[in-house]
Amino acid sequence: MAAKKWVKYPHETFDFSGAKLSKAWPKLHAGDQEPLPDKKHLTALAKRYPKLDIDAAAASEGLLEAWRAFHAGEFQKATEAGDALGVIGAVVAIKAEGIYATYLAKEADKLAHFERCAKRAEAAIAAMPEDANAHYFHAFALGRYSQCISVTKALAQGLGGKIKQSLDKAIALAPKHAEAHTALGLYHSEIIDKIGSLVGGLTYGAKADTGIKHFQEALKLTPNAPVAHLEYANGLKMLYGKKRQADIDKALATASEIEPLDAMETLDRQRALDLV
């Protein structure tokens, strides 16, 4: 990871010190279904994947500190803390660097950020093949990487199939993974937007109705998550343009009015405000 200082998170900070994090965890992670990394969870993880050689107590404390930094908007600190823990810290490291790259990083730096995220996810999948978020964040990283180089180029490189495979696996492991449903909605929308419904459908199985169903499932699972409404608006725009402008405006307005729970939701809401 680059040693230079990252752009500072510019909005209000959030305090998740002590027991505040575990208390807020169910709402904070309704979208990604990440388990609370307490000692009980880490002990079970060590038993399931003995090659990881986990010290459950130490790993739990390290992960909790990394997540506190993430939710507070200290993305570089969270990424470095996650990396220090190896593959068990991959999810928090990817989410921290990925959200930072999406919203705060300089355009010229984004690609390198998402490349690092994808490599972490590949290592996590190899070490913990039944971890839903290892697969989800693999798709997340490749999806954002694809947007940086252009979706058309990414499809030509075969990334579309990898993204779809990882998202399908994530949802198979965690059916209520709202962020994976949103990502699948974007998968269908992006392909149809870039190469058309006919070719997109025949070559990649992209269908507008399927995309909308995934967006709606995410909204059902996490109605108070700004990103679910924000990306639904993006999907509608790609699929239908001005024909669904009223619905696009409504989704953006909803995203912009939700009170954020942490730094990520603040950035999601700000993006919606910028688009209203």
N, C-alpha and C positions, 0 to 999 in steps of 0.2 A: 504494500500500500504506500502511496506517495506520502512523504514526510511533511510536505508543506501544509500550512494551516488551511483548513477549509473555510468557506464562507459561513459566517455566523448566522444562526437561525434568528430572524429579525422580529419575531412576534413575542407575545407573552409566554412566560415559562410556566411549567407545571411542577408541582411538588408531589413526588411519590415516595417520599422517605418512609422508612420503617414499614409498618403494616399497611400503609395507604395503598401500596401497589397491589398486594394480594386482595385487598378489599375491592379495588377497582378493576381487577383483572378480568372478570367475566364480561364486563361491558367493553373494556379496552380491546379484548381479543375475540369478540363475537364474530368478527369478520374473518379472521384467519384460523380460528379454532386451536391456537397454540396452547398447550397445557401449561399451567402454572409450574415453573421449574423449582418446585420445593424439593426437599430431601426425599420425600416419598416417590415422586416422579423420577428423580435421578437414580434412585435405588432400583426402580423397576427397569429403567433404561439400561443400567449396568448389567442387570440380569439378562435382559433380552439381547444385548450386544456386548458380550464379555470382552471382546477384543478392544473395546474403547477404554478399558481400564480406568473407570471413573471413580474418583473420590466424591461420593454423593454430597456430603456436607459442603466441601469446598466448591464443587461445581455449581451447586445450588446458589450459594452466595455470590459467586462470580456472575452467573447468569442474571440473577435478580438485579445486581448493580448495573449490568449492561442494559437491561430493559428499562431501568429507571432513567438512565441517560437517554435512551431512545425516546421515551415518552415525554421527556423534558425538552427535547429538541437539541440535545448534545450529540449530534449524529457522528462526529468523528470519534468522540470518546466511546460511544456505544459500539462502533465498528471495531475499534482497536481492542476493546474489552472482549468482544465476541471472538475475534481472531485469536486472542491469547488463550482461549479455551479449546481451540481446535475445532473439530467437526461438530461438537455439541454446541458450539457457539455460532455455527454457520447461519442459522435462521436470523438471529438478532443482528449479526453483522451484515447480512444481505439486505434485510429490511431497512436498517439504518442507512447504509450506503446507497441503497436503491431509492429510498425516498429523498435523500439528500440530492442525488443526481437528477432525479425527476424534477425537483422544484427549485433547488438552490445552486447547483453547480454551474460553472461557466459552460457554454455550449461546447467549446473545444475539449473539455474534460469529460463530458458525459460518457463517451464510448468506452474509455478506459475504466470508468467506474462500473459500468454494466458488465464488461468483460470479467472483472474481478468477481463480481457477484455470481456470474454463471459458473466460474471455476469453483467457487465455494460450494455451490449447489451440487455440482457433479461429485465433489468429494463427499458431501453429506449423503447423497443418494447411494454411493458405493458403500459407505459405512453403516447407514441406517435405511435400508431399502423400503421399510414400511412406515417411514416418517412422512406424513402427508405434506408438510411444509417444505421438506427438502425438494419434493417434486413441484409444488406450487411455485416456490421462489426460483426454481430453475426456469420455469415457464415465464415468470415475471421478468427475470433478467434478460432472457432471450427476446421477449416481447419488446422491452424497452430498447434493447440493442437494435432490434429490427427497425424500430421507429427512427433511430438515429441514422441508419444507413439507407433507409427507405424500405417500406414493406415489400415492394416489388423485388428489390435486390435480395432481401431476406428469403423470400419464397424461392427465388432462383437458387439460393444456396441450401435449400432444404430445411430451413429453420422452422417453417410452418408446421411440418409434420412432428418435429421435436416438441414444439410448444403444445400442440394438441395432445400428444401422447402424455406429456407431463401433467397437463391440466386434467385429463381424463383419469389419470392415476391418482391425483390429489383428491378428486371428488369421490372416487371409488373408496379411498381410505377414510375420507371425511366428507360425507354427503352434505353436511350443513356448512361447508366452507364457502361462505358468501363471496369472498374475494376471488376464489377460483371460478365461481359462477359468473361474476362480473367479467373476469378475464376471458372466459369462453365466449361471452357475449361480444366482447371486443374482437376476439379472433374472427368470428363470423362477419362482423361489421367491417373490419379492416380489409379483409379479403374481397368482399363484395364491392366495397368502395374503390379499391385499387385495380381490380381486374374484371369486375362485372359479375353479375349473378350467374350467368350461364357458365362461363369458364370456371369461376370460383366454385360453383356447385359441382360441376363434373370432375374437376381436378382435386379439390380439397374438401368437398362435402359441405361447403359453406352455404347456409340457408338463413335468410332474414328471420323467418319465424322461429327457428331454433335459437338464434342469437337473442331475440326479444324474450324468449322463455327463460333463458339464463339470466338476463338482466332482471326480469320480474321475480325470479327465485331469490336473487341477491337482495332485492328490495324487500321481499317478504321476510327474509331471515334477519336483515339489518336495516330496518326502516329509518333508524336514527344515525346512520353512517353517511356523512356527506359524500364520500367517494362513490357510494352505490348510485346516488342520484346524479352526480357529476358525470360518471361514465355512461350512465343510461342516456343522458343528454347527448354525449358524444356519439354513442351508438346510433341514436335516432337521426342525428345529423348526417352521419355517414350513409345510413341506409335509405333515408327518405328526404333529406334536405328540407327545404322550406315547406314541403307538404305536411310536415309534422312540427312546424315552428312553435305552435301553441304548446305542444307537449314538451318540446325542448326548453322553452322558456319556463314552464312550470317546474321541470326537474331542476333546472339551474337555480331558480328562486328557492326551492325547497332546500337544496344543498347549501345555499348561502345563508339560510336562516337558522340552521341547526347549530346549537351551542356545542363547540368542540370539546372533546374529553382530553385531548393531548395535543402535542405539537403536530403530529401527522394530520390529524383532523383539522387543525387550524390551517395548515397549508392546503388541504383539499378544499376547505371552505373559501379560502382566499382565491384559489383558482376559479371557483364558481362565481365569486363576486366579480372577478376580472372579466368574466364572459357574459354576465347578465346585461 
